[in-house]
Amino acid sequence: MTRIVFIGASYNWVPRLATDLMAAFDEPLELRFLDLNPEAAHVCTEWAEAASRQRGRSGRAAPFTDRRQALEGADAVLITISTGGLAAMEYDIAIPERYGVFATVGDTTGPGGWSRAIRNIPVFRGLAEDLASVCPHAFVANYTNPLAATTATLQQICPNPVVGLCHAFFEMKDVIQGIFGLEDWGPISIAVAGMNHFTWVVDFRIGREQGYPLLRCKVAGRSLRAVLPQGSADDIGIYSGHELCAELFDAFGYLPYPADRHTSEFVSFVLIGSPPRGLLDVGEAEPVETMEYCHVKRTSVAQRRSWLPGLTERMREMIAGTRPFPQPSRETGSRMIRAYLHNEPFVDVVNALNVGQVPGLPEGACVETLGVVDGLGVRPLVVDGVPEPLLELMRPQAVAQKWITAGALAGDRELLLQALYRDPQCAHLKPHEVRQMADELFEANRPFLRLPAA
């Protein structure tokens, strides 16, 4: 029986990913749900048993609170944790905001992503050590943000085949499909390069025709806004506008990841200096904070908290049989696990340490490109000819991510500070202000850190 472990019994991720696994595998599965919260592990177990019955599948599910016990004999592992939860995320956003940094998400880069990384990396180090000693051949699919830093931690420590996964690739293809009025993705061929949440379409084709000449002809000297869909929801259901996507295309001539909430955090001119913003009533409990520039919206911690009761209710209703179970999603983690275990080559976007697949970015930084998954593991594909302006946009964050991971693993506060000095979101701050902000974030994260005292 194929044994698959969920590290983090997430009411958001488990229904989607477990449904995908049941659709991808004909053979019986043993699904194990590991969580520090025993109730969450038990609820996810009940859900998996109910979903298996609904699909007429054999197999079993079990809850765990001991990590090494859960990993024993595992064939694959999916990671969906958030160290510190929403309480920690609150200070990731609030502390930098006092220094003029308005984070729209705060989970990937900037001071908020830095803070989230320094508390997640020690946890991932322990996890990687357990993977190496308990199940060194298990395939590992990581969904935890900041994805680049957490994936880099795993890949540097354990021998397992590891991939970081996100749904940016789907949204890129959705935008191209919308611009050209295509029925589906079938005619689209695409090459991407960058970092998670800041990936660029380096080249694409529609059928056999070069895509960028077609796109420039369609734009015809106007802004991309003229042909770009106004916005879209990601596969989790969070909405992003595309005005910043159009602004970046107009400036650099290439399509970025279209979710403005994330791309805004990688460029210095969007979020820093306490940018003007207002409140937008979108029919939710609380108005959404929205910047005047490109109308980039914030996903607040209060919003995230408001979603939690609905996720719990959804799980309970599916278990009780009063709500339909989900259909398979577009996430590709289940297909990668099958590709590895059955040696059936599969190509999709992967996040992996740079070993030359993006020649212009630092080796050892975690980058996002297409890659092949098969019985040999995860092998990223080389992307030639990434334009230098794009490389220079990405380089500061690639360097910062590499230093954050190295600094957190080595317990090197100075290297962590150097990473924060380099971050574009800190470009308006003087060095002593960056240090002061870092000290506040260090203190807020103190329960999670393995660093010497200042």
ChimeraX attribute file (.defattr): number of C-alpha atoms within 10 A of each C-alpha:
attribute: neighborCount
match mode: 1-to-1
recipient: residues
	/A:1	10
	/A:2	15
	/A:3	21
	/A:4	26
	/A:5	28
	/A:6	28
	/A:7	24
	/A:8	22
	/A:9	29
	/A:10	22
	/A:11	20
	/A:12	17
	/A:13	18
	/A:14	21
	/A:15	23
	/A:16	19
	/A:17	20
	/A:18	23
	/A:19	21
	/A:20	21
	/A:21	20
	/A:22	19
	/A:23	15
	/A:24	18
	/A:25	14
	/A:26	10
	/A:27	12
	/A:28	15
	/A:29	19
	/A:30	19
	/A:31	26
	/A:32	25
	/A:33	29
	/A:34	29
	/A:35	23
	/A:36	14
	/A:37	12
	/A:38	14
	/A:39	12
	/A:40	20
	/A:41	25
	/A:42	19
	/A:43	20
	/A:44	30
	/A:45	24
	/A:46	20
	/A:47	24
	/A:48	26
	/A:49	19
	/A:50	17
	/A:51	22
	/A:52	20
	/A:53	12
	/A:54	12
	/A:55	12
	/A:56	9
	/A:57	15
	/A:58	13
	/A:59	17
	/A:60	16
	/A:61	20
	/A:62	18
	/A:63	23
	/A:64	24
	/A:65	15
	/A:66	11
	/A:67	18
	/A:68	16
	/A:69	12
	/A:70	24
	/A:71	27
	/A:72	15
	/A:73	17
	/A:74	22
	/A:75	21
	/A:76	26
	/A:77	24
	/A:78	25
	/A:79	21
	/A:80	18
	/A:81	21
	/A:82	20
	/A:83	19
	/A:84	15
	/A:85	10
	/A:86	14
	/A:87	11
	/A:88	17
	/A:89	21
	/A:90	16
	/A:91	20
	/A:92	25
	/A:93	24
	/A:94	15
	/A:95	19
	/A:96	25
	/A:97	19
	/A:98	11
	/A:99	18
	/A:100	17
	/A:101	26
	/A:102	27
	/A:103	30
	/A:104	23
	/A:105	21
	/A:106	29
	/A:107	24
	/A:108	25
	/A:109	30
	/A:110	30
	/A:111	30
	/A:112	29
	/A:113	23
	/A:114	28
	/A:115	28
	/A:116	29
	/A:117	26
	/A:118	28
	/A:119	23
	/A:120	24
	/A:121	28
	/A:122	22
	/A:123	17
	/A:124	24
	/A:125	19
	/A:126	13
	/A:127	20
	/A:128	22
	/A:129	15
	/A:130	17
	/A:131	26
	/A:132	17
	/A:133	14
	/A:134	18
	/A:135	20
	/A:136	20
	/A:137	18
	/A:138	26
	/A:139	27
	/A:140	28
	/A:141	24
	/A:142	24
	/A:143	22
	/A:144	24
	/A:145	25
	/A:146	25
	/A:147	25
	/A:148	31
	/A:149	34
	/A:150	26
	/A:151	28
	/A:152	27
	/A:153	26
	/A:154	26
	/A:155	20
	/A:156	16
	/A:157	17
	/A:158	20
	/A:159	18
	/A:160	20
	/A:161	21
	/A:162	25
	/A:163	30
	/A:164	29
	/A:165	25
	/A:166	21
	/A:167	17
	/A:168	20
	/A:169	23
	/A:170	16
	/A:171	17
	/A:172	21
	/A:173	21
	/A:174	17
	/A:175	21
	/A:176	23
	/A:177	19
	/A:178	16
	/A:179	17
	/A:180	15
	/A:181	9
	/A:182	14
	/A:183	9
	/A:184	12
	/A:185	14
	/A:186	11
	/A:187	14
	/A:188	17
	/A:189	16
	/A:190	17
	/A:191	17
	/A:192	23
	/A:193	27
	/A:194	27
	/A:195	25
	/A:196	28
	/A:197	27
	/A:198	25
	/A:199	23
	/A:200	26
	/A:201	20
	/A:202	21
	/A:203	18
	/A:204	18
	/A:205	17
	/A:206	19
	/A:207	11
	/A:208	10
	/A:209	13
	/A:210	13
	/A:211	19
	/A:212	18
	/A:213	11
	/A:214	14
	/A:215	15
	/A:216	14
	/A:217	11
	/A:218	15
	/A:219	17
	/A:220	11
	/A:221	9
	/A:222	12
	/A:223	15
	/A:224	24
	/A:225	17
	/A:226	13
	/A:227	16
	/A:228	19
	/A:229	19
	/A:230	13
	/A:231	16
	/A:232	17
	/A:233	12
	/A:234	14
	/A:235	16
	/A:236	10
	/A:237	8
	/A:238	11
	/A:239	16
	/A:240	21
	/A:241	20
	/A:242	24
	/A:243	22
	/A:244	22
	/A:245	23
	/A:246	26
	/A:247	17
	/A:248	17
	/A:249	17
	/A:250	17
	/A:251	9
	/A:252	13
	/A:253	17
	/A:254	17
	/A:255	23
	/A:256	27
	/A:257	25
	/A:258	31
	/A:259	26
	/A:260	26
	/A:261	23
	/A:262	23
	/A:263	22
	/A:264	23
	/A:265	30
	/A:266	22
	/A:267	19
	/A:268	18
	/A:269	15
	/A:270	21
	/A:271	25
	/A:272	22
	/A:273	18
	/A:274	15
	/A:275	14
	/A:276	11
	/A:277	15
	/A:278	12
	/A:279	13
	/A:280	15
	/A:281	11
	/A:282	9
	/A:283	8
	/A:284	10
	/A:285	10
	/A:286	14
	/A:287	13
	/A:288	18
	/A:289	18
	/A:290	19
	/A:291	21
	/A:292	13
	/A:293	14
	/A:294	17
	/A:295	19
	/A:296	25
	/A:297	25
	/A:298	20
	/A:299	19
	/A:300	19
	/A:301	16
	/A:302	12
	/A:303	15
	/A:304	10
	/A:305	12
	/A:306	14
	/A:307	11
	/A:308	13
	/A:309	9
	/A:310	13
	/A:311	14
	/A:312	15
	/A:313	13
	/A:314	19
	/A:315	21
	/A:316	17
	/A:317	15
	/A:318	18
	/A:319	21
	/A:320	12
	/A:321	13
	/A:322	10
	/A:323	13
	/A:324	12
	/A:325	20
	/A:326	13
	/A:327	11
	/A:328	16
	/A:329	13
	/A:330	13
	/A:331	16
	/A:332	20
	/A:333	23
	/A:334	21
	/A:335	21
	/A:336	27
	/A:337	29
	/A:338	21
	/A:339	21
	/A:340	23
	/A:341	19
	/A:342	11
	/A:343	15
	/A:344	14
	/A:345	16
	/A:346	17
	/A:347	18
	/A:348	17
	/A:349	25
	/A:350	26
	/A:351	26
	/A:352	28
	/A:353	27
	/A:354	22
	/A:355	16
	/A:356	17
	/A:357	22
	/A:358	25
	/A:359	15
	/A:360	19
	/A:361	23
	/A:362	17
	/A:363	17
	/A:364	19
	/A:365	25
	/A:366	30
	/A:367	30
	/A:368	30
	/A:369	26
	/A:370	21
	/A:371	19
	/A:372	20
	/A:373	26
	/A:374	19
	/A:375	17
	/A:376	13
	/A:377	23
	/A:378	22
	/A:379	17
	/A:380	26
	/A:381	20
	/A:382	17
	/A:383	19
	/A:384	14
	/A:385	11
	/A:386	19
	/A:387	13
	/A:388	10
	/A:389	11
	/A:390	19
	/A:391	18
	/A:392	13
	/A:393	16
	/A:394	22
	/A:395	18
	/A:396	17
	/A:397	23
	/A:398	26
	/A:399	20
	/A:400	26
	/A:401	30
	/A:402	22
	/A:403	24
	/A:404	26
	/A:405	28
	/A:406	20
	/A:407	21
	/A:408	24
	/A:409	19
	/A:410	13
	/A:411	17
	/A:412	16
	/A:413	18
	/A:414	12
	/A:415	18
	/A:416	23
	/A:417	20
	/A:418	18
	/A:419	24
	/A:420	28
	/A:421	22
	/A:422	16
	/A:423	23
	/A:424	22
	/A:425	28
	/A:426	23
	/A:427	16
	/A:428	16
	/A:429	17
	/A:430	10
	/A:431	15
	/A:432	10
	/A:433	14
	/A:434	21
	/A:435	16
	/A:436	12
	/A:437	20
	/A:438	22
	/A:439	14
	/A:440	15
	/A:441	21
	/A:442	20
	/A:443	13
	/A:444	17
	/A:445	18
	/A:446	14
	/A:447	10
	/A:448	17
	/A:449	18
	/A:450	16
	/A:451	17
	/A:452	8
	/A:453	8
	/A:454	7
